[in-house]
Amino acid sequence: MTPLSSGSQADVLQTGVTPASHGVGGLSSSRTASPAARSEDVQIATVRSDQEIDGVFACIRKERLLSRAGTPYLTVELRDSTGTIIARAFRDADLLAGRFERGELVRVQGRVERFRDQLQIALRTIARADDEADPARFLPVAYRDLDELEGFLEHLVREVYDPGLKALLERLLGDRALRAEIRRAPCSLPALGSLGSDSRPGSPRAGAGRSSSHHAYLGGLLEHTVAVATMVLELCTLHPRLDRDLLLSAAIVHDLGKTREFTYGAEIARSPEGQLLGHIELGLRLLALHAPSTLKDERRLALEHCVILHHGADAAAGARFASGEALALYRLNALDAQVKGALEHGIGR
């Protein structure tokens, strides 16, 4: 398929297709094309008009649509770790659509073109990319340095002095596989692909498809855990009657089950365990697996109560908080999640 010419622009206008709203979308008349970018060099955030594209991306949306003339065309949304872009094919739409599915990595060849001050890729070909790239290259990632966040987490663990709780935290962080998952996991699923949106962390449209989305990128769990635990230290200074060791330990482990809640491919998705059990139950199982003999039963119960109720008292027997620490964790968790979610969704911009 050849790149679309200015004649195709009229077809686009007749179909009523809306160009993308954050630097993605649209067609222009033919110009002298720039050299094709190599696959490993292509980044959505840096593509330019007239650039020839030959690269691998994650397909996060796929739609077969009909023009007003009744002819099919293909619209897809592509993503890498730097952002999203729309790609469209007005020829051989059904043939191309049969070569891949949403949620797969795809190899794309085409040309970046401009229409109504927006960029999109005019597709020549698109097909499933088998074993061509690590899917993690195409997932949204935290902007904050993960090594720095891990250092903060280690510092927070050292602030716990209760022997049983300290031993539990040390065993959790001593599990190398679990620690790697703590570093990788998000707190929630990224926004559903939304044609014309920008899904980069911190962009105005990121997460807009999920009202409860927050820290919805790789490294999000570590970032959220450090934030909540840091707020615990401040709160305990203001309210010294709180059990500092218990509340700080609960903050560190409250979302631990998220390390088992997700799978990672071209998209982040829920694991079977995440769908059927949820992260709270998965977290309790991890605590049970790593609990040391020095952790007294009453301390373990108090910790589990905080974990179970960190989304609210409805999960408790009698629908009530049985400790000030559980109430405090619930409020701090909600504070960080809601503020972060608001910033990710563009509130105040």
N, C-alpha and C positions, 0 to 999 in steps of 0.2 A: 504493500500500500504506500502511495506517495504522500508527502506532507500535504495538508489541506491548503488550498489557495484562497485568494480573496473571494472566490465564488462560494466557498464553503461558509464564509462569514454570514452571508445572506441566509443560508440554510439554518445556521445557528439562531439568527434573529427570529426567523419564522417559527422555530420550535418553541421559543419562549424559554430556552435554557438560561438560568441565572448564573452569571459568573461567580467564581469563588470570592469570598469577602476578605481574605487575609493574604493577599499576594499570590493566590492560586486561581487559575482559570483563564479562559479566553483564547481567541485565535487571532492571527494577523495575516496579512498578505505575505507572500513569499519574499524572502530576502536572501542574501548570500549567507549560507549557514557557517557557523563556526565549527572547528574540528570537533569530532565526537569525543566526549569525555570518557575516560576509562572507567570501568565499573567501580574500582576501588576508590576513585577520586570523586565520584558523584555524591554531592550532598544537596538535599533539597533546598536548604537555606541559602545556598550560594548559586543556584542555577540562574542563568541569564537568558534573555530573549535571543533567539536564533541559535542557541546552543544545541548541538546534536547530542542526544542521550543514548547511552548503551550501558545500562546498569541494573542492579538488583535492588528491589524494594519490597516492603511488606504491603500486601493489598488489604486494606481495612474496610473497603466498601466497593461493591460491584453492583451496577444497575444496568439492565437492558431496557431502554426507553424507545418510544416511537415519536418520530417527528410528526408534524401536522400533515405531512404528505403520506404518512403511514409507513415510512421506511425505518428500520431499526437502527439505533446507534448505541454504542457502549460507553458508559461513563464509569470510571473507577477512581478511587482515592488511594493514593500511594503514600507510604510513610517511611521515614528513617528516624534516627534519633534526633535530627535537627528540625523536623517539621513535617508537613503534609503538602501534597500538591494534587490537583485534579488532572486526569488524563482522559482523553476521549478519542474514540475511533468512529468515524462516520461511514467507513467501508468495511465489509467483511465482519460486521459486528458479531453475528452469531458464530462464525468460524472462530474468531478470537476468543469469544466468551467461553467456548467449550474447552479451552486449553488450560484453564486454571479456575480456582475457587477463591472466594473471599477467605481471608485468614491464612493464605499461603504466601510464600515468597515467590515473586515473579520477576522474570527478566524482561526488561522493557527497552524497546528501541523506538526512537521517535525524535521529535524536535520541539524545543520549548518555543512557544509563540505567544504573542501578546494580543489581547482583545479587551477593550474597555479598561485599559490600564491594569489588567490582571494577567498573570502567567499561568499557562497550563501546558501539558504535553500533548501534542498531536501524535497519536500512536501510529506507528507503522506495523509493529508486531508486539505481542505480549503473550507470555506463556509461563507455566510453572517452572520455577528454578529449583532443580533437584540438587541438593548437596553443594550449592555454590557459595553459601555464606552462612555464618553463624546468625541464627535468628535474633540473638540478643543485640546485634548491631542496629536493629530497627525498632527497638522498644524505647519508650521515653525513660530518661534517666534523671537522677537528682542532679541539681546544679552544685550542691555543696560537696565538699571533698569527703569521700567515705573514710579515708584513713584518719582524717581529723575527727570525724564523728565516732569512729571506733575508739579513738583515744579518749574522747569524752565519756563513752560508755564504760571503759575500763576504770576511769576516775570515779564515776558514780558508783560502781560496784565496790570500790575501795572505801566508800563512805558508809557502807553497811557494816556494823560491828557485832550484831547478834550472831553467835557462832553457827547456829543452824541455818539461818537465812543466808549468811555469807558463804557457807559451804555449798548451798544449793546454787547460788549465782555463779560461783567459781566452777562448779561442775557443768553448768549450762554453757558458760563461755569456753570451757575446756573441751567441749565437744566440737571438733574442727568442722565437721560437716554441718552441724547446726549453726555454728557461727557464720559460716559462709552463706547459709540461707537467711540469717538475720541481716546480713549485709546486702543481700540481693532483693529480698521481698518488698513489694509495695504494701501500702495500707489498704488500698481498694483498687478496683479495676479502672483502667484508664477510660476516658470517655469513648462511647461508641463512635465509630467513624461517622462523621457528619459532613456531607459534601459541601465544600466551601468553608470549612472551619480550619482553625489552626490548633493542633492538639499538643503543642509543645508545653511542658510544664511552665506555669506562670502566664500563659497567654490568655487573653480575655475569654476565649471559647473553650479552653481546656477543661475537661470534666463537665461540660455543660449538659451532656447527655445523662448524667447521674447526679441527682441532687445531693446525695450523701458522699460524693467522691471527695477524697482528700489524700494528699501524699500518694497520688496514683501513678507512681513511676518506680523504677528500680532504685532501691536505696531508701524508699519512702518510710519503710518500717523503722529502720535505724534512726532516721531523722526525727520521726515522731516520738520514738521511745526516749531519745535524748532530750527532746523538748519537754515532755511531760515530767520526766525524772528531774530535770533542772528546776522546773516550777515547784516540784515537791520540796526541794531544799529551801526555796524562798518561803513557801507556805509554812513549813515547820518552824522557821525562824519567827514568823508572826504568831503562830499558834503552837507553842511548845508543849501543850498537852497532847498533841497528836503523837502517835507511836512512829517516830521518824524511820526506824529501820524497817518496820512493816510496810509503811506507805511507800518508801523508796523502793523496796524490793518489789512491791506490787506494780509500781509504775514501770519497772524494768521488764517485768514478765507479762504484763497484762495482755499484750497482743502477740505473744510468742506463737500462738497457733497459726498466725498468718504465714509462718514459714512452711506450713503444710497445706495452705489454702489455695495456692495458685500453681498453675503450670505455665511454662514459657516456651512459646514458639514464635510465629510471626506476630502473634498477639499474646497478651497476658490473659489467661482464662482461669476459671475455677477448676480445681482438681475434683475428682469424684468425692474425696473426703471433705473438701471444702463445701461442696454442694449439699452433702447429706448430713454432715455433722456441724459444720461451722467452726470458726476459729476459736471460740471459747472452749468448746469441748476438746478440740485438738490441743489447745494450750494446757488444759488440765492433764491430759495424757502425757504431755512432755514433762510437766512438773512431777508427775508420779514416777516417770521413768528415771528422772535424775535426782529425786529426793534422797538426801543422805540420811543415815541412821541418826545423826545428831540433831535433825530437825524434829522438834517436839510436835506431838499431834495437835495441840491447841494452836501452835504457831502456823502449822500447815493449814489448818482449817480457816484461820483468820486470813491467811494469804489467798486461799481458794475463794473465800467469800468476796474479797475485793475483786478478784479476776472475774468471777461470775457476774458481778453487779456493775462492771465498769461501763455498761451501756444503760444502766438504770435499774431501779428497784423491782421492776416487773418480773425480773428473772429470779427473784428470791422468794422463799417461802413466806407467805404473808405480805408480799410485795412491799417490803420495807428494808431499809439499811439497818444492819445490826452493829455497825461501827462507824465512828467518825472518819476512819481511814477509807472505808469503802465509799462513803459519800464524797470525800475529798477527791479520790481518784476519779470518780464519775465526773465531777465538775471539771477537773483539770484536763481529763481526756477530751471532753466535749469542747472545752475552750480552745485547745490547740487544733482539734479537728475542724471546728467551725471557722476559726480565723484563717487557717491555712486553706480550707475549702473556698472561703470567700475570696482570698487573694488569687487562687487558681482560677476561679470563675470570673474574675474581672470586676468584682465589686469595688467601687471607689475609683475606678479608672476613668 
